[in-house]
Amino acid sequence: MKKQKLVYRYVRYDGKALDAKREVSYELKLSSRMLLDELCFNWNKERLETAINSSIDTGNKKKFFQLSKEYRHYIWE
């Protein structure tokens, strides 16, 4: 079987130059996604804790039970 040869010929490109984009690694994408998820989780949990505390201070039982039901998702293990 004969070996195949490749012959490259370079031609000057007269069009607009293209910018090559570098692909972001999977590990970097995953770690950034996990960091953002953790930040959102902590922010939502703190917001709910503040709302629960304010409903306790005002004596609003209906709002307290509603918020505590939502808060269970954040403390479930």
LUMLUMDREN-2810 file (N, C-alpha, C; in Angstrom, 1 decimal):
<atoms>
<atom><aa>M</aa><ch>A</ch><at>N</at><xx>0.8</xx><yy>-1.2</yy><zz>0.0</zz></atom>
<atom><aa>M</aa><ch>A</ch><at>CA</at><xx>0.0</xx><yy>0.0</yy><zz>0.0</zz></atom>
<atom><aa>M</aa><ch>A</ch><at>C</at><xx>0.9</xx><yy>1.2</yy><zz>0.0</zz></atom>
<atom><aa>K</aa><ch>A</ch><at>N</at><xx>0.6</xx><yy>2.2</yy><zz>-0.9</zz></atom>
<atom><aa>K</aa><ch>A</ch><at>CA</at><xx>1.4</xx><yy>3.4</yy><zz>-1.0</zz></atom>
<atom><aa>K</aa><ch>A</ch><at>C</at><xx>1.0</xx><yy>4.3</yy><zz>0.1</zz></atom>
<atom><aa>K</aa><ch>A</ch><at>N</at><xx>2.0</xx><yy>5.1</yy><zz>0.6</zz></atom>
<atom><aa>K</aa><ch>A</ch><at>CA</at><xx>1.8</xx><yy>6.1</yy><zz>1.6</zz></atom>
<atom><aa>K</aa><ch>A</ch><at>C</at><xx>1.2</xx><yy>7.3</yy><zz>0.9</zz></atom>
<atom><aa>Q</aa><ch>A</ch><at>N</at><xx>0.2</xx><yy>7.9</yy><zz>1.6</zz></atom>
<atom><aa>Q</aa><ch>A</ch><at>CA</at><xx>-0.5</xx><yy>9.0</yy><zz>1.0</zz></atom>
<atom><aa>Q</aa><ch>A</ch><at>C</at><xx>0.3</xx><yy>10.3</yy><zz>1.5</zz></atom>
<atom><aa>K</aa><ch>A</ch><at>N</at><xx>0.4</xx><yy>11.2</yy><zz>0.6</zz></atom>
<atom><aa>K</aa><ch>A</ch><at>CA</at><xx>1.1</xx><yy>12.4</yy><zz>0.9</zz></atom>
<atom><aa>K</aa><ch>A</ch><at>C</at><xx>0.1</xx><yy>13.6</yy><zz>0.8</zz></atom>
<atom><aa>L</aa><ch>A</ch><at>N</at><xx>0.3</xx><yy>14.5</yy><zz>1.8</zz></atom>
<atom><aa>L</aa><ch>A</ch><at>CA</at><xx>-0.5</xx><yy>15.7</yy><zz>1.8</zz></atom>
<atom><aa>L</aa><ch>A</ch><at>C</at><xx>0.4</xx><yy>16.9</yy><zz>1.4</zz></atom>
<atom><aa>V</aa><ch>A</ch><at>N</at><xx>-0.1</xx><yy>17.7</yy><zz>0.5</zz></atom>
<atom><aa>V</aa><ch>A</ch><at>CA</at><xx>0.6</xx><yy>18.9</yy><zz>0.1</zz></atom>
<atom><aa>V</aa><ch>A</ch><at>C</at><xx>-0.2</xx><yy>20.1</yy><zz>0.4</zz></atom>
<atom><aa>Y</aa><ch>A</ch><at>N</at><xx>0.3</xx><yy>20.9</yy><zz>1.2</zz></atom>
<atom><aa>Y</aa><ch>A</ch><at>CA</at><xx>-0.3</xx><yy>22.1</yy><zz>1.7</zz></atom>
<atom><aa>Y</aa><ch>A</ch><at>C</at><xx>0.1</xx><yy>23.3</yy><zz>0.8</zz></atom>
<atom><aa>R</aa><ch>A</ch><at>N</at><xx>-0.8</xx><yy>24.1</yy><zz>0.4</zz></atom>
<atom><aa>R</aa><ch>A</ch><at>CA</at><xx>-0.5</xx><yy>25.3</yy><zz>-0.3</zz></atom>
<atom><aa>R</aa><ch>A</ch><at>C</at><xx>-1.1</xx><yy>26.5</yy><zz>0.4</zz></atom>
<atom><aa>Y</aa><ch>A</ch><at>N</at><xx>-0.3</xx><yy>27.5</yy><zz>0.7</zz></atom>
<atom><aa>Y</aa><ch>A</ch><at>CA</at><xx>-0.7</xx><yy>28.6</yy><zz>1.4</zz></atom>
<atom><aa>Y</aa><ch>A</ch><at>C</at><xx>-1.0</xx><yy>29.8</yy><zz>0.5</zz></atom>
<atom><aa>V</aa><ch>A</ch><at>N</at><xx>-2.2</xx><yy>30.4</yy><zz>0.7</zz></atom>
<atom><aa>V</aa><ch>A</ch><at>CA</at><xx>-2.7</xx><yy>31.4</yy><zz>-0.1</zz></atom>
<atom><aa>V</aa><ch>A</ch><at>C</at><xx>-3.0</xx><yy>32.6</yy><zz>0.8</zz></atom>
<atom><aa>R</aa><ch>A</ch><at>N</at><xx>-2.6</xx><yy>33.8</yy><zz>0.4</zz></atom>
<atom><aa>R</aa><ch>A</ch><at>CA</at><xx>-2.9</xx><yy>35.0</yy><zz>1.2</zz></atom>
<atom><aa>R</aa><ch>A</ch><at>C</at><xx>-4.4</xx><yy>35.2</yy><zz>1.3</zz></atom>
<atom><aa>Y</aa><ch>A</ch><at>N</at><xx>-4.9</xx><yy>35.5</yy><zz>2.5</zz></atom>
<atom><aa>Y</aa><ch>A</ch><at>CA</at><xx>-6.3</xx><yy>35.7</yy><zz>2.7</zz></atom>
<atom><aa>Y</aa><ch>A</ch><at>C</at><xx>-6.6</xx><yy>37.2</yy><zz>2.7</zz></atom>
<atom><aa>D</aa><ch>A</ch><at>N</at><xx>-7.5</xx><yy>37.7</yy><zz>1.8</zz></atom>
<atom><aa>D</aa><ch>A</ch><at>CA</at><xx>-7.7</xx><yy>39.1</yy><zz>1.7</zz></atom>
<atom><aa>D</aa><ch>A</ch><at>C</at><xx>-8.9</xx><yy>39.6</yy><zz>2.5</zz></atom>
<atom><aa>G</aa><ch>A</ch><at>N</at><xx>-9.6</xx><yy>38.7</yy><zz>3.1</zz></atom>
<atom><aa>G</aa><ch>A</ch><at>CA</at><xx>-10.8</xx><yy>39.1</yy><zz>3.9</zz></atom>
<atom><aa>G</aa><ch>A</ch><at>C</at><xx>-10.5</xx><yy>39.6</yy><zz>5.3</zz></atom>
<atom><aa>K</aa><ch>A</ch><at>N</at><xx>-11.6</xx><yy>39.8</yy><zz>6.0</zz></atom>
<atom><aa>K</aa><ch>A</ch><at>CA</at><xx>-11.5</xx><yy>40.3</yy><zz>7.4</zz></atom>
<atom><aa>K</aa><ch>A</ch><at>C</at><xx>-10.9</xx><yy>39.2</yy><zz>8.3</zz></atom>
<atom><aa>A</aa><ch>A</ch><at>N</at><xx>-10.0</xx><yy>39.6</yy><zz>9.2</zz></atom>
<atom><aa>A</aa><ch>A</ch><at>CA</at><xx>-9.3</xx><yy>38.6</yy><zz>10.1</zz></atom>
<atom><aa>A</aa><ch>A</ch><at>C</at><xx>-10.3</xx><yy>38.1</yy><zz>11.1</zz></atom>
<atom><aa>L</aa><ch>A</ch><at>N</at><xx>-10.2</xx><yy>36.8</yy><zz>11.4</zz></atom>
<atom><aa>L</aa><ch>A</ch><at>CA</at><xx>-11.0</xx><yy>36.1</yy><zz>12.4</zz></atom>
<atom><aa>L</aa><ch>A</ch><at>C</at><xx>-10.3</xx><yy>36.0</yy><zz>13.7</zz></atom>
<atom><aa>D</aa><ch>A</ch><at>N</at><xx>-11.1</xx><yy>36.2</yy><zz>14.8</zz></atom>
<atom><aa>D</aa><ch>A</ch><at>CA</at><xx>-10.5</xx><yy>36.0</yy><zz>16.1</zz></atom>
<atom><aa>D</aa><ch>A</ch><at>C</at><xx>-10.9</xx><yy>34.6</yy><zz>16.6</zz></atom>
<atom><aa>A</aa><ch>A</ch><at>N</at><xx>-9.9</xx><yy>33.8</yy><zz>17.0</zz></atom>
<atom><aa>A</aa><ch>A</ch><at>CA</at><xx>-10.1</xx><yy>32.5</yy><zz>17.5</zz></atom>
<atom><aa>A</aa><ch>A</ch><at>C</at><xx>-10.5</xx><yy>32.6</yy><zz>19.0</zz></atom>
<atom><aa>K</aa><ch>A</ch><at>N</at><xx>-11.5</xx><yy>31.8</yy><zz>19.4</zz></atom>
<atom><aa>K</aa><ch>A</ch><at>CA</at><xx>-11.9</xx><yy>31.8</yy><zz>20.8</zz></atom>
<atom><aa>K</aa><ch>A</ch><at>C</at><xx>-11.4</xx><yy>30.6</yy><zz>21.4</zz></atom>
<atom><aa>R</aa><ch>A</ch><at>N</at><xx>-10.9</xx><yy>30.7</yy><zz>22.6</zz></atom>
<atom><aa>R</aa><ch>A</ch><at>CA</at><xx>-10.4</xx><yy>29.6</yy><zz>23.4</zz></atom>
<atom><aa>R</aa><ch>A</ch><at>C</at><xx>-11.5</xx><yy>29.0</yy><zz>24.2</zz></atom>
<atom><aa>E</aa><ch>A</ch><at>N</at><xx>-11.6</xx><yy>27.7</yy><zz>24.1</zz></atom>
<atom><aa>E</aa><ch>A</ch><at>CA</at><xx>-12.7</xx><yy>26.9</yy><zz>24.8</zz></atom>
<atom><aa>E</aa><ch>A</ch><at>C</at><xx>-12.3</xx><yy>26.9</yy><zz>26.3</zz></atom>
<atom><aa>V</aa><ch>A</ch><at>N</at><xx>-13.4</xx><yy>27.1</yy><zz>27.1</zz></atom>
<atom><aa>V</aa><ch>A</ch><at>CA</at><xx>-13.2</xx><yy>27.1</yy><zz>28.6</zz></atom>
<atom><aa>V</aa><ch>A</ch><at>C</at><xx>-13.3</xx><yy>25.6</yy><zz>29.0</zz></atom>
<atom><aa>S</aa><ch>A</ch><at>N</at><xx>-12.4</xx><yy>25.3</yy><zz>29.9</zz></atom>
<atom><aa>S</aa><ch>A</ch><at>CA</at><xx>-12.3</xx><yy>23.9</yy><zz>30.3</zz></atom>
<atom><aa>S</aa><ch>A</ch><at>C</at><xx>-13.5</xx><yy>23.4</yy><zz>31.1</zz></atom>
<atom><aa>Y</aa><ch>A</ch><at>N</at><xx>-13.8</xx><yy>22.2</yy><zz>31.1</zz></atom>
<atom><aa>Y</aa><ch>A</ch><at>CA</at><xx>-14.9</xx><yy>21.6</yy><zz>31.8</zz></atom>
<atom><aa>Y</aa><ch>A</ch><at>C</at><xx>-14.8</xx><yy>21.9</yy><zz>33.3</zz></atom>
<atom><aa>E</aa><ch>A</ch><at>N</at><xx>-13.6</xx><yy>21.7</yy><zz>33.9</zz></atom>
<atom><aa>E</aa><ch>A</ch><at>CA</at><xx>-13.4</xx><yy>21.9</yy><zz>35.3</zz></atom>
<atom><aa>E</aa><ch>A</ch><at>C</at><xx>-13.7</xx><yy>23.3</yy><zz>35.7</zz></atom>
<atom><aa>L</aa><ch>A</ch><at>N</at><xx>-13.3</xx><yy>24.3</yy><zz>34.9</zz></atom>
<atom><aa>L</aa><ch>A</ch><at>CA</at><xx>-13.6</xx><yy>25.7</yy><zz>35.2</zz></atom>
<atom><aa>L</aa><ch>A</ch><at>C</at><xx>-15.1</xx><yy>26.0</yy><zz>35.1</zz></atom>
<atom><aa>K</aa><ch>A</ch><at>N</at><xx>-15.8</xx><yy>25.4</yy><zz>34.1</zz></atom>
<atom><aa>K</aa><ch>A</ch><at>CA</at><xx>-17.2</xx><yy>25.6</yy><zz>34.0</zz></atom>
<atom><aa>K</aa><ch>A</ch><at>C</at><xx>-17.9</xx><yy>25.0</yy><zz>35.2</zz></atom>
<atom><aa>L</aa><ch>A</ch><at>N</at><xx>-17.5</xx><yy>23.8</yy><zz>35.6</zz></atom>
<atom><aa>L</aa><ch>A</ch><at>CA</at><xx>-18.2</xx><yy>23.1</yy><zz>36.7</zz></atom>
<atom><aa>L</aa><ch>A</ch><at>C</at><xx>-17.9</xx><yy>23.9</yy><zz>38.0</zz></atom>
<atom><aa>S</aa><ch>A</ch><at>N</at><xx>-16.7</xx><yy>24.3</yy><zz>38.3</zz></atom>
<atom><aa>S</aa><ch>A</ch><at>CA</at><xx>-16.4</xx><yy>25.0</yy><zz>39.5</zz></atom>
<atom><aa>S</aa><ch>A</ch><at>C</at><xx>-17.1</xx><yy>26.3</yy><zz>39.6</zz></atom>
<atom><aa>S</aa><ch>A</ch><at>N</at><xx>-17.2</xx><yy>27.0</yy><zz>38.5</zz></atom>
<atom><aa>S</aa><ch>A</ch><at>CA</at><xx>-17.9</xx><yy>28.3</yy><zz>38.5</zz></atom>
<atom><aa>S</aa><ch>A</ch><at>C</at><xx>-19.4</xx><yy>28.1</yy><zz>38.7</zz></atom>
<atom><aa>R</aa><ch>A</ch><at>N</at><xx>-20.0</xx><yy>27.1</yy><zz>38.1</zz></atom>
<atom><aa>R</aa><ch>A</ch><at>CA</at><xx>-21.4</xx><yy>26.7</yy><zz>38.3</zz></atom>
<atom><aa>R</aa><ch>A</ch><at>C</at><xx>-21.7</xx><yy>26.4</yy><zz>39.8</zz></atom>
<atom><aa>M</aa><ch>A</ch><at>N</at><xx>-20.8</xx><yy>25.6</yy><zz>40.4</zz></atom>
<atom><aa>M</aa><ch>A</ch><at>CA</at><xx>-21.0</xx><yy>25.2</yy><zz>41.8</zz></atom>
<atom><aa>M</aa><ch>A</ch><at>C</at><xx>-20.9</xx><yy>26.4</yy><zz>42.7</zz></atom>
<atom><aa>L</aa><ch>A</ch><at>N</at><xx>-20.0</xx><yy>27.3</yy><zz>42.4</zz></atom>
<atom><aa>L</aa><ch>A</ch><at>CA</at><xx>-19.8</xx><yy>28.5</yy><zz>43.2</zz></atom>
<atom><aa>L</aa><ch>A</ch><at>C</at><xx>-21.0</xx><yy>29.4</yy><zz>43.1</zz></atom>
<atom><aa>L</aa><ch>A</ch><at>N</at><xx>-21.6</xx><yy>29.6</yy><zz>41.9</zz></atom>
<atom><aa>L</aa><ch>A</ch><at>CA</at><xx>-22.8</xx><yy>30.4</yy><zz>41.8</zz></atom>
<atom><aa>L</aa><ch>A</ch><at>C</at><xx>-24.0</xx><yy>29.7</yy><zz>42.5</zz></atom>
<atom><aa>D</aa><ch>A</ch><at>N</at><xx>-24.1</xx><yy>28.4</yy><zz>42.4</zz></atom>
<atom><aa>D</aa><ch>A</ch><at>CA</at><xx>-25.2</xx><yy>27.7</yy><zz>43.0</zz></atom>
<atom><aa>D</aa><ch>A</ch><at>C</at><xx>-25.1</xx><yy>27.9</yy><zz>44.6</zz></atom>
<atom><aa>E</aa><ch>A</ch><at>N</at><xx>-23.9</xx><yy>27.8</yy><zz>45.1</zz></atom>
<atom><aa>E</aa><ch>A</ch><at>CA</at><xx>-23.7</xx><yy>27.9</yy><zz>46.5</zz></atom>
<atom><aa>E</aa><ch>A</ch><at>C</at><xx>-24.0</xx><yy>29.3</yy><zz>47.0</zz></atom>
<atom><aa>L</aa><ch>A</ch><at>N</at><xx>-23.6</xx><yy>30.3</yy><zz>46.2</zz></atom>
<atom><aa>L</aa><ch>A</ch><at>CA</at><xx>-24.0</xx><yy>31.7</yy><zz>46.5</zz></atom>
<atom><aa>L</aa><ch>A</ch><at>C</at><xx>-25.5</xx><yy>32.0</yy><zz>46.5</zz></atom>
<atom><aa>C</aa><ch>A</ch><at>N</at><xx>-26.1</xx><yy>31.5</yy><zz>45.5</zz></atom>
<atom><aa>C</aa><ch>A</ch><at>CA</at><xx>-27.6</xx><yy>31.6</yy><zz>45.4</zz></atom>
<atom><aa>C</aa><ch>A</ch><at>C</at><xx>-28.3</xx><yy>30.9</yy><zz>46.6</zz></atom>
<atom><aa>F</aa><ch>A</ch><at>N</at><xx>-27.8</xx><yy>29.7</yy><zz>46.9</zz></atom>
<atom><aa>F</aa><ch>A</ch><at>CA</at><xx>-28.4</xx><yy>28.9</yy><zz>48.0</zz></atom>
<atom><aa>F</aa><ch>A</ch><at>C</at><xx>-28.3</xx><yy>29.7</yy><zz>49.3</zz></atom>
<atom><aa>N</aa><ch>A</ch><at>N</at><xx>-27.1</xx><yy>30.2</yy><zz>49.6</zz></atom>
<atom><aa>N</aa><ch>A</ch><at>CA</at><xx>-26.9</xx><yy>30.9</yy><zz>50.8</zz></atom>
<atom><aa>N</aa><ch>A</ch><at>C</at><xx>-27.7</xx><yy>32.2</yy><zz>50.9</zz></atom>
<atom><aa>W</aa><ch>A</ch><at>N</at><xx>-27.8</xx><yy>32.9</yy><zz>49.8</zz></atom>
<atom><aa>W</aa><ch>A</ch><at>CA</at><xx>-28.6</xx><yy>34.1</yy><zz>49.7</zz></atom>
<atom><aa>W</aa><ch>A</ch><at>C</at><xx>-30.1</xx><yy>33.9</yy><zz>50.0</zz></atom>
<atom><aa>N</aa><ch>A</ch><at>N</at><xx>-30.6</xx><yy>32.9</yy><zz>49.3</zz></atom>
<atom><aa>N</aa><ch>A</ch><at>CA</at><xx>-32.0</xx><yy>32.5</yy><zz>49.5</zz></atom>
<atom><aa>N</aa><ch>A</ch><at>C</at><xx>-32.3</xx><yy>32.1</yy><zz>50.9</zz></atom>
<atom><aa>K</aa><ch>A</ch><at>N</at><xx>-31.4</xx><yy>31.3</yy><zz>51.4</zz></atom>
<atom><aa>K</aa><ch>A</ch><at>CA</at><xx>-31.6</xx><yy>30.8</yy><zz>52.8</zz></atom>
<atom><aa>K</aa><ch>A</ch><at>C</at><xx>-31.6</xx><yy>31.9</yy><zz>53.8</zz></atom>
<atom><aa>E</aa><ch>A</ch><at>N</at><xx>-30.6</xx><yy>32.9</yy><zz>53.6</zz></atom>
<atom><aa>E</aa><ch>A</ch><at>CA</at><xx>-30.6</xx><yy>34.0</yy><zz>54.5</zz></atom>
<atom><aa>E</aa><ch>A</ch><at>C</at><xx>-31.8</xx><yy>34.9</yy><zz>54.4</zz></atom>
<atom><aa>R</aa><ch>A</ch><at>N</at><xx>-32.3</xx><yy>35.1</yy><zz>53.2</zz></atom>
<atom><aa>R</aa><ch>A</ch><at>CA</at><xx>-33.5</xx><yy>35.9</yy><zz>53.0</zz></atom>
<atom><aa>R</aa><ch>A</ch><at>C</at><xx>-34.7</xx><yy>35.3</yy><zz>53.6</zz></atom>
<atom><aa>L</aa><ch>A</ch><at>N</at><xx>-34.8</xx><yy>33.9</yy><zz>53.5</zz></atom>
<atom><aa>L</aa><ch>A</ch><at>CA</at><xx>-35.9</xx><yy>33.3</yy><zz>54.2</zz></atom>
<atom><aa>L</aa><ch>A</ch><at>C</at><xx>-35.8</xx><yy>33.4</yy><zz>55.7</zz></atom>
<atom><aa>E</aa><ch>A</ch><at>N</at><xx>-34.6</xx><yy>33.2</yy><zz>56.3</zz></atom>
<atom><aa>E</aa><ch>A</ch><at>CA</at><xx>-34.4</xx><yy>33.3</yy><zz>57.7</zz></atom>
<atom><aa>E</aa><ch>A</ch><at>C</at><xx>-34.8</xx><yy>34.7</yy><zz>58.2</zz></atom>
<atom><aa>T</aa><ch>A</ch><at>N</at><xx>-34.5</xx><yy>35.8</yy><zz>57.4</zz></atom>
<atom><aa>T</aa><ch>A</ch><at>CA</at><xx>-34.8</xx><yy>37.1</yy><zz>57.8</zz></atom>
<atom><aa>T</aa><ch>A</ch><at>C</at><xx>-36.4</xx><yy>37.3</yy><zz>57.8</zz></atom>
<atom><aa>A</aa><ch>A</ch><at>N</at><xx>-37.0</xx><yy>36.7</yy><zz>56.7</zz></atom>
<atom><aa>A</aa><ch>A</ch><at>CA</at><xx>-38.5</xx><yy>36.8</yy><zz>56.6</zz></atom>
<atom><aa>A</aa><ch>A</ch><at>C</at><xx>-39.1</xx><yy>36.1</yy><zz>57.8</zz></atom>
<atom><aa>I</aa><ch>A</ch><at>N</at><xx>-38.6</xx><yy>34.9</yy><zz>58.1</zz></atom>
<atom><aa>I</aa><ch>A</ch><at>CA</at><xx>-39.2</xx><yy>34.1</yy><zz>59.2</zz></atom>
<atom><aa>I</aa><ch>A</ch><at>C</at><xx>-39.0</xx><yy>34.9</yy><zz>60.5</zz></atom>
<atom><aa>N</aa><ch>A</ch><at>N</at><xx>-37.9</xx><yy>35.5</yy><zz>60.8</zz></atom>
<atom><aa>N</aa><ch>A</ch><at>CA</at><xx>-37.7</xx><yy>36.2</yy><zz>62.0</zz></atom>
<atom><aa>N</aa><ch>A</ch><at>C</at><xx>-38.6</xx><yy>37.4</yy><zz>62.1</zz></atom>
<atom><aa>S</aa><ch>A</ch><at>N</at><xx>-38.8</xx><yy>38.1</yy><zz>60.9</zz></atom>
<atom><aa>S</aa><ch>A</ch><at>CA</at><xx>-39.7</xx><yy>39.3</yy><zz>61.0</zz></atom>
<atom><aa>S</aa><ch>A</ch><at>C</at><xx>-41.2</xx><yy>38.8</yy><zz>61.2</zz></atom>
<atom><aa>S</aa><ch>A</ch><at>N</at><xx>-41.5</xx><yy>37.7</yy><zz>60.6</zz></atom>
<atom><aa>S</aa><ch>A</ch><at>CA</at><xx>-42.9</xx><yy>37.2</yy><zz>60.9</zz></atom>
<atom><aa>S</aa><ch>A</ch><at>C</at><xx>-43.1</xx><yy>36.8</yy><zz>62.3</zz></atom>
<atom><aa>I</aa><ch>A</ch><at>N</at><xx>-42.0</xx><yy>36.3</yy><zz>63.0</zz></atom>
<atom><aa>I</aa><ch>A</ch><at>CA</at><xx>-42.1</xx><yy>36.0</yy><zz>64.4</zz></atom>
<atom><aa>I</aa><ch>A</ch><at>C</at><xx>-42.3</xx><yy>37.3</yy><zz>65.2</zz></atom>
<atom><aa>D</aa><ch>A</ch><at>N</at><xx>-41.5</xx><yy>38.3</yy><zz>64.8</zz></atom>
<atom><aa>D</aa><ch>A</ch><at>CA</at><xx>-41.5</xx><yy>39.6</yy><zz>65.5</zz></atom>
<atom><aa>D</aa><ch>A</ch><at>C</at><xx>-42.9</xx><yy>40.2</yy><zz>65.4</zz></atom>
<atom><aa>T</aa><ch>A</ch><at>N</at><xx>-43.5</xx><yy>40.1</yy><zz>64.3</zz></atom>
<atom><aa>T</aa><ch>A</ch><at>CA</at><xx>-44.8</xx><yy>40.7</yy><zz>64.1</zz></atom>
<atom><aa>T</aa><ch>A</ch><at>C</at><xx>-46.0</xx><yy>39.9</yy><zz>64.5</zz></atom>
<atom><aa>G</aa><ch>A</ch><at>N</at><xx>-45.7</xx><yy>38.6</yy><zz>64.8</zz></atom>
<atom><aa>G</aa><ch>A</ch><at>CA</at><xx>-46.8</xx><yy>37.7</yy><zz>65.3</zz></atom>
<atom><aa>G</aa><ch>A</ch><at>C</at><xx>-47.7</xx><yy>37.1</yy><zz>64.2</zz></atom>
<atom><aa>N</aa><ch>A</ch><at>N</at><xx>-47.2</xx><yy>37.1</yy><zz>63.0</zz></atom>
<atom><aa>N</aa><ch>A</ch><at>CA</at><xx>-48.0</xx><yy>36.6</yy><zz>61.8</zz></atom>
<atom><aa>N</aa><ch>A</ch><at>C</at><xx>-47.8</xx><yy>35.1</yy><zz>61.7</zz></atom>
<atom><aa>K</aa><ch>A</ch><at>N</at><xx>-48.7</xx><yy>34.3</yy><zz>62.2</zz></atom>
<atom><aa>K</aa><ch>A</ch><at>CA</at><xx>-48.5</xx><yy>32.9</yy><zz>62.2</zz></atom>
<atom><aa>K</aa><ch>A</ch><at>C</at><xx>-48.7</xx><yy>32.3</yy><zz>60.8</zz></atom>
<atom><aa>K</aa><ch>A</ch><at>N</at><xx>-49.6</xx><yy>32.8</yy><zz>60.1</zz></atom>
<atom><aa>K</aa><ch>A</ch><at>CA</at><xx>-49.9</xx><yy>32.3</yy><zz>58.7</zz></atom>
<atom><aa>K</aa><ch>A</ch><at>C</at><xx>-48.6</xx><yy>32.4</yy><zz>57.9</zz></atom>
<atom><aa>K</aa><ch>A</ch><at>N</at><xx>-48.0</xx><yy>33.6</yy><zz>57.9</zz></atom>
<atom><aa>K</aa><ch>A</ch><at>CA</at><xx>-46.8</xx><yy>33.8</yy><zz>57.1</zz></atom>
<atom><aa>K</aa><ch>A</ch><at>C</at><xx>-45.6</xx><yy>33.0</yy><zz>57.6</zz></atom>
<atom><aa>F</aa><ch>A</ch><at>N</at><xx>-45.6</xx><yy>32.8</yy><zz>59.0</zz></atom>
<atom><aa>F</aa><ch>A</ch><at>CA</at><xx>-44.5</xx><yy>32.0</yy><zz>59.6</zz></atom>
<atom><aa>F</aa><ch>A</ch><at>C</at><xx>-44.6</xx><yy>30.6</yy><zz>59.1</zz></atom>
<atom><aa>F</aa><ch>A</ch><at>N</at><xx>-45.8</xx><yy>30.0</yy><zz>59.1</zz></atom>
<atom><aa>F</aa><ch>A</ch><at>CA</at><xx>-45.9</xx><yy>28.6</yy><zz>58.7</zz></atom>
<atom><aa>F</aa><ch>A</ch><at>C</at><xx>-45.6</xx><yy>28.4</yy><zz>57.2</zz></atom>
<atom><aa>Q</aa><ch>A</ch><at>N</at><xx>-46.0</xx><yy>29.4</yy><zz>56.4</zz></atom>
<atom><aa>Q</aa><ch>A</ch><at>CA</at><xx>-45.7</xx><yy>29.3</yy><zz>54.9</zz></atom>
<atom><aa>Q</aa><ch>A</ch><at>C</at><xx>-44.2</xx><yy>29.4</yy><zz>54.7</zz></atom>
<atom><aa>L</aa><ch>A</ch><at>N</at><xx>-43.5</xx><yy>30.3</yy><zz>55.4</zz></atom>
<atom><aa>L</aa><ch>A</ch><at>CA</at><xx>-42.1</xx><yy>30.5</yy><zz>55.2</zz></atom>
<atom><aa>L</aa><ch>A</ch><at>C</at><xx>-41.3</xx><yy>29.3</yy><zz>55.7</zz></atom>
<atom><aa>S</aa><ch>A</ch><at>N</at><xx>-41.8</xx><yy>28.8</yy><zz>56.9</zz></atom>
<atom><aa>S</aa><ch>A</ch><at>CA</at><xx>-41.1</xx><yy>27.6</yy><zz>57.4</zz></atom>
<atom><aa>S</aa><ch>A</ch><at>C</at><xx>-41.2</xx><yy>26.4</yy><zz>56.6</zz></atom>
<atom><aa>K</aa><ch>A</ch><at>N</at><xx>-42.3</xx><yy>26.3</yy><zz>55.9</zz></atom>
<atom><aa>K</aa><ch>A</ch><at>CA</at><xx>-42.5</xx><yy>25.2</yy><zz>54.9</zz></atom>
<atom><aa>K</aa><ch>A</ch><at>C</at><xx>-41.5</xx><yy>25.3</yy><zz>53.7</zz></atom>
<atom><aa>E</aa><ch>A</ch><at>N</at><xx>-41.3</xx><yy>26.5</yy><zz>53.3</zz></atom>
<atom><aa>E</aa><ch>A</ch><at>CA</at><xx>-40.3</xx><yy>26.8</yy><zz>52.2</zz></atom>
<atom><aa>E</aa><ch>A</ch><at>C</at><xx>-38.9</xx><yy>26.5</yy><zz>52.7</zz></atom>
<atom><aa>Y</aa><ch>A</ch><at>N</at><xx>-38.6</xx><yy>26.9</yy><zz>54.0</zz></atom>
<atom><aa>Y</aa><ch>A</ch><at>CA</at><xx>-37.3</xx><yy>26.8</yy><zz>54.6</zz></atom>
<atom><aa>Y</aa><ch>A</ch><at>C</at><xx>-36.9</xx><yy>25.4</yy><zz>54.8</zz></atom>
<atom><aa>R</aa><ch>A</ch><at>N</at><xx>-37.8</xx><yy>24.4</yy><zz>54.9</zz></atom>
<atom><aa>R</aa><ch>A</ch><at>CA</at><xx>-37.5</xx><yy>23.0</yy><zz>55.1</zz></atom>
<atom><aa>R</aa><ch>A</ch><at>C</at><xx>-36.6</xx><yy>22.5</yy><zz>54.0</zz></atom>
<atom><aa>H</aa><ch>A</ch><at>N</at><xx>-36.7</xx><yy>23.0</yy><zz>52.8</zz></atom>
<atom><aa>H</aa><ch>A</ch><at>CA</at><xx>-35.9</xx><yy>22.5</yy><zz>51.6</zz></atom>
<atom><aa>H</aa><ch>A</ch><at>C</at><xx>-34.4</xx><yy>22.9</yy><zz>51.8</zz></atom>
<atom><aa>Y</aa><ch>A</ch><at>N</at><xx>-34.2</xx><yy>23.9</yy><zz>52.6</zz></atom>
<atom><aa>Y</aa><ch>A</ch><at>CA</at><xx>-32.8</xx><yy>24.4</yy><zz>52.8</zz></atom>
<atom><aa>Y</aa><ch>A</ch><at>C</at><xx>-32.1</xx><yy>23.7</yy><zz>54.0</zz></atom>
<atom><aa>I</aa><ch>A</ch><at>N</at><xx>-32.9</xx><yy>23.0</yy><zz>54.8</zz></atom>
<atom><aa>I</aa><ch>A</ch><at>CA</at><xx>-32.2</xx><yy>22.3</yy><zz>56.0</zz></atom>
<atom><aa>I</aa><ch>A</ch><at>C</at><xx>-32.3</xx><yy>20.8</yy><zz>55.8</zz></atom>
<atom><aa>W</aa><ch>A</ch><at>N</at><xx>-33.0</xx><yy>20.4</yy><zz>54.8</zz></atom>
<atom><aa>W</aa><ch>A</ch><at>CA</at><xx>-33.2</xx><yy>18.9</yy><zz>54.6</zz></atom>
<atom><aa>W</aa><ch>A</ch><at>C</at><xx>-31.8</xx><yy>18.3</yy><zz>54.2</zz></atom>
<atom><aa>E</aa><ch>A</ch><at>N</at><xx>-31.5</xx><yy>17.2</yy><zz>54.8</zz></atom>
<atom><aa>E</aa><ch>A</ch><at>CA</at><xx>-30.3</xx><yy>16.5</yy><zz>54.5</zz></atom>
<atom><aa>E</aa><ch>A</ch><at>C</at><xx>-30.6</xx><yy>15.0</yy><zz>54.3</zz></atom>
</atoms>
